[in-house]
């Protein structure tokens, strides 16, 4: 059954009208790769560059992203929330960018805690450990602009998450534009149990450790996420507001990695832990 987040996305999308032929072609290439379980052919990469796309800027990249999200909604998918990426200095340095990006979480992208993911369905998978928040009451587009105090009042719980990143391009040597167009490189998200005992304003002081096959390989504190994960949600709310969108009750928001992403080649189990939340994990089979 369609929820308010899905209906709102559909209405905002329909209100924007058609995009340029260049943007539509870029969306088609990514969509076809997704449907076929393949990556964009190297010969087609040039179609993601050029004056037409440069003129559209990052708004054009989000338009491509939203075109393909709308296709997936038309096929029965439901909007369950959003991801914010590239929020830490480590991640921005890793990809050579200076600002965050965001993608949309669909129900089919959410994986139960400790489930198994088919490794063969991934191309160049990487993983990030993150804090997530649950929206308790709507942050409507018309009610902005938003600040930290305003956003904090609308959040009802927090959780740990593992974001599995993958790319439809032949390599990770991609631009911010290409990442955004590919739904911010988000393949799936594993969500841990939600708790109301850890308010969002404490996340900046908490640490997450990432373990791959039982070995700690990365970690960091919440303050690595724009200084405070709440700021990640504020950035997202303002980004959505400019597109006529808001955050709705029940939406999940993963706020960005506290460390640089870690490759999953050859890994069989991944787990994130924090002293205040239940662990979150996933197996690769």
C-alpha positions in Angstrom: 0.0 0.0 0.0 1.3 3.4 -1.0 2.3 5.6 2.0 2.4 9.4 2.4 6.1 9.6 1.5 5.5 7.8 -1.8 2.4 9.9 -2.7 4.2 13.1 -1.9 7.2 12.1 -4.1 4.8 11.3 -6.9 3.0 14.6 -6.7 6.2 16.6 -6.5 7.7 14.7 -9.4 4.7 15.3 -11.6 4.7 19.0 -10.8 8.2 19.5 -12.2 7.4 18.5 -15.8 9.7 17.0 -18.4 13.5 17.0 -18.3 16.0 17.6 -21.1 16.7 14.8 -23.6 20.3 14.5 -22.2 19.0 14.0 -18.7 16.4 11.5 -19.9 19.1 9.5 -21.8 21.3 9.4 -18.7 18.3 8.1 -16.7 17.6 5.5 -19.3 21.1 4.1 -19.3 21.1 3.7 -15.5 17.6 2.3 -15.5 18.5 -0.3 -18.2 21.6 -1.3 -16.2 19.5 -1.8 -13.1 16.9 -3.8 -14.8 19.4 -6.0 -16.5 21.7 -6.4 -13.5 24.6 -4.9 -15.4 26.8 -1.8 -15.4 26.8 1.1 -17.8 28.9 0.3 -20.8 32.2 2.2 -20.9 31.3 3.5 -24.4 28.2 5.2 -22.9 30.0 7.0 -20.2 30.5 10.1 -22.4 26.7 10.5 -22.3 27.0 11.5 -18.6 29.2 14.5 -19.5 28.9 17.4 -21.8 27.4 21.0 -21.8 23.8 20.0 -21.4 24.4 18.1 -18.2 26.9 20.6 -16.9 24.4 23.4 -17.4 21.8 21.4 -15.4 24.2 21.2 -12.4 23.5 18.9 -9.5 19.8 19.7 -9.8 20.0 17.8 -13.1 21.7 14.8 -11.3 18.8 14.7 -8.8 16.3 14.9 -11.7 17.9 11.8 -13.2 17.8 10.1 -9.8 14.1 11.0 -9.4 13.2 9.8 -12.9 14.4 6.3 -12.0 12.9 6.4 -8.5 9.6 7.2 -10.1 10.0 4.2 -12.4 10.5 1.9 -9.5 7.5 3.4 -7.7 5.4 2.8 -10.7 6.6 -0.8 -10.5 5.4 -1.1 -6.9 8.2 0.2 -4.7 7.4 2.3 -1.6 9.5 5.2 -0.3 10.8 4.4 3.2 13.2 7.3 3.7 16.5 8.8 2.6 20.2 8.5 2.8 22.7 11.3 3.2 26.2 10.6 2.0 29.6 12.2 1.8 29.1 13.9 5.1 32.4 13.1 6.7 35.8 14.5 5.7 37.1 11.0 5.2 34.4 10.2 2.6 34.7 13.6 0.9 38.4 13.1 0.5 37.9 9.5 -0.7 35.7 10.7 -3.6 37.2 14.2 -4.0 34.1 16.2 -3.3 33.2 19.0 -0.9 29.5 18.6 -0.2 27.0 15.9 0.8 24.6 14.1 -1.5 21.4 12.2 -0.9 19.4 9.3 -2.2 16.0 7.8 -1.6 15.4 4.6 0.3 12.8 2.2 -1.1 11.3 -0.7 0.7 13.1 -3.1 -1.6 16.4 -1.7 -0.5 16.0 -2.4 3.2 17.5 -5.6 4.5 16.6 -7.1 7.9 19.3 -7.2 10.6 21.6 -10.2 10.3 20.1 -11.3 6.9 22.2 -12.6 4.1 22.9 -10.7 0.9 23.8 -12.4 -2.4 27.4 -11.2 -3.0 27.0 -12.1 -6.7 24.3 -9.4 -7.1 26.9 -6.7 -6.3 29.7 -5.3 -8.5 32.1 -3.2 -6.5 30.5 -3.3 -3.1 31.6 -1.2 -0.2 30.1 -0.7 3.2 29.7 2.1 5.7 28.6 2.2 9.4 26.2 5.0 10.2 23.7 6.4 12.7 20.1 6.5 11.6 17.1 8.5 12.8 13.4 8.0 12.6 11.1 10.9 11.8 8.3 11.1 14.4 6.3 14.0 13.0 6.3 15.5 9.5 8.8 18.1 8.4 6.7 19.6 5.6 8.4 21.5 2.8 6.2 24.5 3.4 7.2 24.7 7.1 10.9 25.4 6.5 13.5 26.6 6.5 14.8 24.1 9.1 17.5 24.4 11.7 18.9 21.9 14.2 16.5 22.7 17.0 13.5 22.5 14.7 14.6 19.2 13.2 15.4 17.6 16.6 11.8 18.1 17.8 10.5 16.0 14.9 12.7 12.9 15.5 11.5 9.9 17.6 14.3 7.3 17.6 17.7 6.3 16.5 19.4 3.2 15.3 22.6 1.7 13.8 22.8 1.0 10.1 25.1 -0.5 7.5 24.9 1.0 4.1 26.0 -1.2 1.2 27.3 1.0 -1.6 27.6 -0.1 -5.2 27.9 1.6 -8.5 26.4 1.1 -11.9 29.5 2.7 -13.5 32.6 0.6 -14.5 34.7 2.0 -11.6 34.4 4.1 -8.4 36.3 6.9 -10.2 33.1 8.9 -10.5 32.0 12.5 -10.1 29.5 13.8 -7.5 27.0 14.3 -10.4 27.3 10.6 -11.4 26.9 9.4 -7.8 23.8 11.4 -7.3 22.3 10.3 -10.6 22.8 6.7 -9.5 20.8 7.2 -6.3 23.9 8.3 -4.4 25.4 4.9 -5.0 23.1 3.3 -2.4 22.5 -0.4 -3.1 20.8 -1.4 0.2 20.7 -0.6 3.9 20.7 -2.9 6.9 18.8 -1.4 9.8 19.3 -2.3 13.4 16.6 -2.0 16.1 15.2 1.4 16.8 15.5 2.8 20.3 14.0 5.9 21.9 16.5 5.7 24.7 19.3 7.3 22.7 18.1 10.8 21.5 19.5 12.2 18.3 21.3 15.0 20.1 23.6 12.4 21.7 24.8 10.8 18.5 27.6 13.2 17.9 29.3 11.9 21.1 28.9 8.2 20.3 31.3 5.9 18.4 30.6 3.2 15.9 33.1 0.4 15.2 33.0 -1.6 11.9 34.0 -5.2 11.9 34.6 -7.4 8.8 34.8 -11.1 9.5 35.4 -10.3 13.2 38.2 -7.9 12.6 37.8 -4.2 13.5 38.6 -2.3 10.2 37.2 1.2 10.7 35.3 3.4 13.0 34.6 6.9 14.2 32.4 9.2 16.3 29.2 10.8 15.3 30.8 14.2 15.2 32.6 13.1 12.0 29.2 13.6 10.3 29.2 17.3 9.6 30.1 17.8 13.3 26.7 16.4 14.4 24.4 13.9 12.6 21.5 16.3 13.3 23.1 18.7 10.7 23.0 15.9 8.2 19.2 15.7 8.6 18.9 19.5 8.5 20.9 19.5 5.2 18.6 16.8 3.8 15.4 18.6 4.9 16.5 21.8 3.2 17.7 19.9 0.1 14.2 18.2 -0.2 12.4 21.4 0.5 14.0 23.0 -2.6 12.4 20.1 -4.6 9.0 20.5 -3.0 9.5 17.5 -0.8 9.5 17.0 3.0 10.2 14.3 5.5 7.2 12.3 6.9 6.3 10.4 10.0 8.0 7.0 9.9 10.7 8.0 7.4 14.1 6.5 8.1 17.2 8.7 7.5 20.7 7.3 7.5 22.9 10.3 8.3 26.3 9.4 6.7 29.4 7.4 7.4 31.6 8.0 10.4 34.6 6.6 8.4 35.8 6.1 4.9 33.9 3.3 3.1 35.4 -0.2 3.2 35.6 -2.6 0.3 33.7 -6.0 0.7 35.7 -8.1 -1.8 36.0 -11.5 -0.2 34.1 -10.6 3.0 31.6 -13.0 4.5 30.2 -11.1 7.5 30.0 -7.4 8.4 28.9 -5.9 11.8 28.7 -2.5 13.3 28.6 -1.9 17.1 28.1 1.0 19.4 27.8 1.0 23.2 24.4 2.6 23.2 22.6 0.7 20.3 22.1 -3.0 19.5 24.5 -4.3 16.9 23.6 -4.4 13.2 25.1 -7.0 10.9 24.8 -8.7 7.5 26.2 -11.8 5.9 27.4 -12.1 2.3 26.7 -15.4 0.6 
